Every structure is written in C-alpha cells, then in structure tokens.
Amino acid sequence: MTEQSGNDSKAEPSLADQVGVKAARKLKAQRNTTPGVWFGLGLMGVVGWSVVVPTLLGAALGLWLDRHYPGGRSWTLALLVAGLTLGCLNAWHWVSKEDRAMREERGNGDE
C-alpha cells in the first residue's frame, strides 16, 4: 500500500503545486495586459496638461510683468515661449520615463 501512495503523489501534482501554477499563470496574465483606449486617452491628457500648465503660467506671468514694468520687450511672448519649452521638456521626460518602465516590465515578464 505504501508503494501505491508513493506512485500517486508522483503521478498527480499536489494541491499546493496546482495552486502555485495557477497563481503564477494569473500573475503573468496580469503583467502582460495590453493598455486599452482609456489608458491612451489618460496618457494624452497627462501629456497635454504637462505642456499647457507651464505655458499658461508663463503667459500669465508675462502679462503681469508687462502691466507692472512696461518696456520695449514683450515679457508675455518671451515667457509664453519659455513656458512652452519647459512644458515640452517636461512631457518628453515623463513619456520617456513611462516608456522605460514599460520596457523593464516587459523584460521582467519574459523570465
């Protein structure tokens, strides 16, 4: 009788092994999800706001400076361009960071 129980345990995996395999499969499936439409729209929104906010702040500061310190230069135009440049750099940095994180996640999922 001892031989049969020993053979049975080799033929069929234990409950713990089955649960472990299913849990690993589920975790792999969760890691390998493809981003949906809402993820793309959210990404566009974040990138858009990261450009718009510095641009509008630069324009507002420029308008204030032009009203309080009038001169030959247009602070509004200069700070609008500076805000736009800062916003584009911010968006580029954020997108490259997200891309790097996604590539690392894909690399870890292959193991």
C-alpha positions, 0 to 999 in steps of 0.5 A: 500500500505504501508503494501505491501512495508513493506512485500517486503523489508522483503521478498527480501534482499536489494541491499546493503545486496546482495552486502555485501554477495557477497563481503564477499563470494569473500573475503573468496574465496580469503583467502582460495586459495590453493598455486599452483606449482609456489608458491612451486617452489618460496618457494624452491628457497627462501629456497635454496638461504637462505642456499647457500648465507651464505655458499658461503660467508663463503667459500669465506671468508675462502679462503681469510683468508687462502691466507692472514694468512696461518696456520695449520687450514683450515679457508675455511672448518671451515667457509664453515661449519659455513656458512652452519649452519647459512644458515640452521638456517636461512631457518628453521626460515623463513619456520617456520615463513611462516608456522605460518602465514599460520596457523593464516590465516587459523584460521582467515578464519574459523570465 
